[in-house]
């Protein structure tokens, strides 16, 4: 009996270390068999011990499964102690989009396209307060599009660097970023910026709670537009966006921000990926500089209604202080439904009207879906997003745009999307 108790104690110690040094069930069977052969255990004792060990292992596995399920439910993460520290602190995310797109410019034949987009990225904590992010995306070199058109006899297009940056957060309210990163400017629409554009340079982001009802923020950046060998006059831009979010009671809010853009060495230069709608000199260079100021606002309300739980009005305005005419732009819009669409049966509808004059803004930055991303346009667009299941949405968007001056030809775009996020 003493030998049996000692052996059970030994096995208990052995299985207690399984989480550190895994032991295979076959090795335990071999060990017990050897002890029986040497007369330390009787066959009946061995059978009884094996049953007790298997039952203990079963209970241990059940406990681990339960603890893991509770951790996933609570934190959505599982800590794997046997992996390197930087891997455990890495978060991966991505999305895939299938699109049918119709372009109708009336004077030209309709264009039907099948398109897709794939994006994959991660961010990892190198050391405390320092992170590195990296992402890949489909599409060519155009910074305003990660779409890949289905064409060219099933060719195999390349992926590109979507972003690559390092960030430092010395305090909770301040983040410093360097490299190629997602645009930190708060915006309600694509009046000035296409969502695919990733600025390059440096940015500082400040967020501060001034009380239970007021959040303050400041987004700043110094971004390199181009670099040319043998020329010290490289086009660069500086941006500062101070703003606040004010809670209006328990169910409403108002978010508002001013913005200032300062450009250097843009006037007299030719920029890549221009839409060709800004005013140019005879040599094809930009006639104006584009130092601009603007304001953005959004008024939102959680309605408390089951069918339309959220409603918001938003607007944006910009004016170029360096141009003598055709220097303003604005957008007004509304959205209602769910505030965000992530789960099954959630939905949101948006509609907006925009007017962007020829020299209100650089024509290499606006939304590429709006008259090919140019300025000198006006029109409206509407769209609906519906959640088919968790992280899977169906999107339908329609754009109708015309030029303010010049051609009277309209541009209509219809997009039908399936989005998958992971």
N, C-alpha and C positions, 0 to 999 in steps of 0.2 A: 504493500500500500504506500509506503514511504517513497519507493522508487517511482510509483505512479504519480504521486503528488509532485515530486521534484520534476518529473518529466513534463507534467501539465504546466508547471510554473515556467519551465524552460521554453515551452512552446508559446506561452502567453507573452514572454519577453520577445520571442522571435517575431510573432505577428504584430507586436506593438511597434516594431521597427519597419514594418512593410511600407509605410508612407515615405521612409527615407531610403531603404534598400529593398526593392521588391524581391519577394521569394516566390518561386513557382510552386504550384501545388504538387507537381511531380517530384520535386526535391524533398518535400515533406514526407511523401509516401515512401520514398527510398530510405529516408532516415529511420522511419518507424520499422520498415522491413528489416533493416540491419540490426535494430535493437531487439527485434523478435528472434533473429537468427543467433544472437549472442546470449539469449536467455534472460535479458534484462526485462523484457515484457512478454506476457503470454499473448497468444493470438486474440483471445477475447478482450484483453486489456487494450491491445492495439486497435481493434475495431471500435471499441468504445471511445478511445482517444480521438480517432479519426472523425467519428461522428461529432464529438464535441468541438473539435477544431473547425470542421466545416460549418457547423452551426454558428460558431463565433465569427468566422470569416464572412458568412452570409449577413449576420447582423451588422458587422463593421461596414460592409459594402452598402447596406441599406442606409446606415447613418451618414456615410459620405455622400450618397446620392441625395438624401434629404437636405443636408447642409449645402450642397452645390445648388440644388434647385432654389433654396431660399436665398442664396447669394445672388443668383441670376435674377430672381424676381425683385430683389431689393436694389441691387446696384448695377444690374445688367453687365457685370464683368466677372470673370473668374481669374483668380490669381494663381498662376502656375509657378510654384516656388523653384522648380528645377530648370526654368528658363532664365536666360540672362536678364538682368534688371531692365535694360533698355527695351527689350522686346515686350516685357510685361507692361511697360509704360507707353507702348505704341498703340495708336488708334487708327484703324483703317476705315475708309469709306469710299463709296463710288456710286455711279448711276449709269444707266443705259437707257437711251431713248430711240424709239423708232418713229419715223415721221413720213407722212405723205404731204407734199407741198405743191400747191398750184399757184403759179404766177401768171396774172392776166394784165398785160399792159395795153390791151385793146388794139393798138396799131400794129402790134407784133403778134406772132402766133403764141398761143398758150404754151406754157412750159410746165410739164408734169415731172415731178422728181420723187424718187424714193431716197430717203436720207437716214443716217443713223449717227448717234454720238455715244462715245464711251469715255468715261472719266474714272480714274482710280487714283487715290492719293492716301497719304498717311502723315501723321504728325507724331513725333516721339519726344519724350522728355530726356534730354541729354544729361543734365544735372538739374537740381532744384532751380526753378524759375527760368530755365533756358530750354527752348524747344526748337526743333528743326522740322520743317514740313516740305513735302515733295509730292508732286502729282504729275500724271501723264494724261493726255487727252488725244482723241482723234482729230482730224482736220489738217489743213495745210499750215502755211506760215502766217496767214491772215489773222491778226490778233482778235478780230471781231467774229470769228466763226470756228467752232469746234465740230461743225457738221461735216460728215463725209457723204458725198453723193454716190449713189450706186451707179457705176459706169465703168467704161474701159475694160470690157471683157473679163470681169471678175478679178481685177487687179488686187494686189495686197498693199493697201496704203499704210504709211508709217504712222506711229504715234509721235507726239511731240511733248516737250516739257511744258506743262501747263502752269506750274508754279514751283519755286524752289526758294526757300527763305529760312532765316533764323530769327527767333524772337526772344526778347528778354523782358521779363515782368518783375522789375525790382520791388514794386508795390502792387497791391490789388487794383489800384486805380490807374496804373500806367503800364502800357505795353509798347516796346520799341521793336521795330521790324526792319530788316534789311534783306534785299534780294529781289525776287519776283513774287508778287503776292496778290491775294484777292483785294479788290478795290475797297479801301476802308471808308469811302465817302458814303454817308447815309443818303439814300435817294428813294423816291417812291415809284420811279418809272425809268424808262430808257430814253428820256428826252435828250440827255447829254452823253450818257455812257452806255455802251453795249455791255451786257453782263458778262461776256466772255473776256473782256479786256483785263489783263493782269499788269498793273503798273510795275515799273522797275526803278529801284532806288532805295529810299528810306521813308519810314512813316512812324509817327508817334500818335498813339491813341490813348486818350484820357477819359475815364468815366468816374463820376463822383456823385454819391448820394448826398444831396444838400438837405435832406429831411425825408419824412415818410411820404411826401407827396411830390417831391421834385428830384429829378435826376439830371445832372449836368454832363455834357460830353464835349470833347474837342478832338477833331480828326485833322491831322496835319501831315504834309508830305513834301518831299523834294524828289521829283521823278525825272529821270533821263529819257527824253524822247528819241534822241539820236546821238550817235558819236561818229565823227568823221576824222580820219587820219589827216594830219597836215593842216587842220583847221581848228583853232581854239574856240570858235563861235558855235559850240554845240547847242542845239535846241534843248532846253530843259524847262520844267515848270514847277511852281510852288503852289501849294494849296493849304488853306486853313478853313475849317468848318466848325465854328462854335454853335452849340445848340442846347436844348433842354427838352425834357419830357415832363409834363405836368399832369398829375392825376386829378380828374374832376369828379370827386365823389368816389363811389365804389365801382362804378361801371363804365366811366368815360375817361378819355385822356386827350391831350393835345400835345403833339410833338412838333417842334419848330427849330429851324436852323438857318443861319446865314452862311454864305460861302464866298470866298475870295480866291480867284485864280490869278497868278502872276506868271507870265511867260518871258523867257529870255531867248533871244536869237531865233525867234519864229518868223517874224516879218522878214521878207526877202529870201526865205528858204523854201525848198520843196520837200514836203513830208511824204513818207511812204504810206501807202494804203489810203490815200486821199480819195474821196468820192468825186472830186472835180467840181464841186458846187460853190466853194469859196471864191471871192474875187481875186483874180490873179493879175500879175503884170504881163507884159508882152512876152517875157522870157519864161513864163509859166510858174513864177514864184509867187508866194503869198504877198498881197499888197498891204494887208493890215497886220497889226499885232492883235492878240486876243485876250488881253487882261480883262477879266470879267468879274462881276459880282452878281449874286443871286440869293434867292430865298426859297426854302422848301417847307411845307407844312402838311400835317395830317391830323384830322379830328376823327377819333374812333369811339365807338360805343358798343359795349356788350349788352345786347338788347334783352336777354333773358328769355327770348322766344325759342322754341324748339326748332322751328323750321328756318328761321333767319337769326342765328345767335349773334351775328356780328355785322356791323355796318360802319363804313368809313368814307369820308371825303378827303381828297388830297390834291395838292397843286404844287407847281414848281415854276420859277421864273428866273431868267438869266438875261443880262445885258452886257454887251461888249463895250467897254469904256474907250476903246481905241479906234473904233470904226465910226464914221460920220453918219452913216445911214444903214438900213437893213441890219440892225444890231441887237434886236430883241427876240426873245423866245419865251413861250410859256406852255404849260400843260395843266389841264384840270381833269379830274376823274373821280370815280366812285367805285367801291367794291362792297359786296355783301355776301352773306352765306356763313361759312366757318372762317375763323381768322386764319387758320392754316389747314391744309388738306393733307392728312397723313393716314387716317384710318378709313375703313370701309364706310361708304355712304356719306362721307363728308364732302362738301362742295363749296365752290366760291365762284362768283361772277365778277368780272371787271369790265369797265368801259371808260374810255378817255378820249379827249380831243387835244390835239397839239398844233402849235404853230411855231416854226423855227425859221427865222429869217436868214438870209444868205450868209451874213458875217457875224451872226450872234455867237457862233461857236465853231471850233475847228471841225471840219467835215471828215476827219479820220477817226472820230470817237463815237458818234451816235449809234443807236440800235441799227444793226445791219438789215433787219427785217422791214424797216420803215423807209421806203423808196431807196433801197440799196445803201442806207446809212448816210444819206446826204442831208445838207441843209437846204434852205429855200423851199420848204414843204409845209403843207397843212393837211389835216385830215383826222380821222378817228380810227380807233380799233376797239375790238371787244373780244372777250374770251371767257371760257368757262372751264373749270377744272373739277373733276369728279373722282373720288376715291373708290376704286374697284375692290381693293382689299388693302391691308396694311402695306404701305410703301409702294403701292402700284396705283397710278392715276391715269385717267384718260383726259386729254386736253384738246380743246378746239379753239383756235384763234383766227380772227379775221382782221385784215388791215385794208383801209381804203385811203389812199393818199394822192394829192395833186401838188404840182409845183406852184409856188406863189407867183413867180414871173417866168416868162419864157413859154415852154411847151405847155399846152393844155391837156396833155395826155395823162390819164390817171393810172395809178398802179394799185392793183388789187392782189392780195396775198391770202391764201387759205392754208392753214396748217392743221393737220390732224396727228396727234401725238399719243404714244403710249410710253409712260415713264416708269422705270423700275429703279428704286433706290435701295442701297444696301450698305 
